[in-house]
Amino acid sequence: MKIIQSAPIDIEISPDLKYAGTERILLYLNQGLHEKGQTSIVAGPGNSDLGGFGLLIPTIDSHLWKAKGIERKMVRSDKDYNSHYKKVIEYAQKNNIDVIHDHPGQIMFSSKAYIHERNNLKIPLITTIHGSTAPQCEEKQIKNTGPTKYDILRKLQKEKLPLYLLTLSESHKKEHENIGIKVDGVVYNGINMDLFQFKEKKQEYLLWLGRLSGIKGTDIAVEVAKKTKTPLIIAGEIHDPYREIFETKIKPYITRTISGKNADAERESILEKIMQGKEAIGEGEILFLGPVNDRQKAILYGNAKATLQPNRWKEPFGLVPIESMATGTPVIVTNTGALPELVKDGKTGIIVDAYEKGKISENQIIEGTINALEKINSINPEECRNHIKDNFSKE
């Protein structure tokens, strides 16, 4: 089978990604399809690296979002995306492609290129929705453009086109069905287990990893660390729309930030200490390590006492919990979105009730997470690893 995967053009695809969920999953999927003997073609930024698997078709010279140190600038470009989708459709039609698999970015089915060509396009278009139905926008800078694409999708689904929609979890599916969208299947994300080696003995620090923001609860992790005087390592990036929450609720409590021209060397020095079992962060300290790649993430996950994901939003999936559990490190998560589908409560992590009278309660998440920390050492690291191997590997 010949499959072309339409990648987002925001971030390059690479085995050395320091941020990105969709791009990372696309990388694993491309490798898995190639290993199974399928013809996997990826259309995306020309500076991508597929790691020796499949075929890259460049649709844009370089990715749109630019990272500098601990920060990433998010660039929106309808023009570039429409051009990207047009090239994907043209390539598929000219090269006898069997399936187009779109991983938004923006979304192919709502693009001018697809709308114009849909009646002539006989190739099935599968869209895996990686984002939320309605982006949570407590940061005022983010414009919620969610409904428009779904209005388009409802109309397209009535046209009986070869158009299929996949979600990442049962929770994600329900969110779409609640707004009148037909979902054709649920496929959980899977990770490359080889990248996340098992580690049985843990250290005393907590880990929070991802895009520093309110919806992902970075500030809640900080509050938990402050109240318990437990060392906390934060790893990830600051995206420009989330600058305000970083400046007001996170930065004032960070005791050390790894940034600047010597950041790579300093980061590696800290990771080396952790690998050697030495104390890299003391009681009451909050260390902002900056962005990390998969090798560095595996070290942080594997040695942490627990990984925190105190979400305030209905995340469609959540790679952080499964990456952490793959190394044998339990997670403490909220009962929001897909997280209860990923974690075996009391066995591979602890699920905290985030709701009070139907609304997210920050204080309840904080207290629940603190209570969970008292029980976290009872969780068997091997059970964490086996749970991911059996349910969430790329295989």
Salt bridges, closest charged atoms under 4 A:
GLU12 OE1 - HIS63 NE2 3.31
GLU35 OE1 - LYS394 NZ 3.23
GLU71 OE2 - ARG243 NH2 2.54
GLU117 OE1 - HIS116 ND1 3.72
ASP151 OD1 - ARG154 NH1 2.66
GLU159 OE1 - ARG118 NE 2.87
GLU175 OE2 - LYS314 NZ 3.28
GLU177 OE2 - LYS173 NZ 3.85
ASP184 OD1 - LYS182 NZ 2.36
GLU204 OE1 - LYS305 NZ 3.75
ASP219 OD2 - ARG312 NH2 2.82
GLU223 OE2 - LYS226 NZ 2.95
GLU237 OE1 - ARG72 NE 2.70
GLU237 OE1 - HIS239 NE2 3.08
ASP240 OD2 - LYS73 NZ 3.87
GLU247 OE2 - ARG243 NH1 2.65
GLU247 OE1 - LYS251 NZ 3.59
ASP264 OD1 - ARG267 NH1 3.04
GLU266 OE1 - ARG256 NH2 3.40
GLU268 OE2 - ARG295 NH2 2.43
ASP294 OD1 - ARG24 NE 3.19
ASP294 OD1 - LYS297 NZ 3.45
GLU315 OE2 - LYS216 NZ 2.98
GLU323 OE1 - LYS297 NZ 2.98
GLU362 OE1 - ARG312 NH2 2.71
GLU383 OE2 - LYS344 NZ 3.57
GLU395 OE2 - LYS394 NZ 3.19
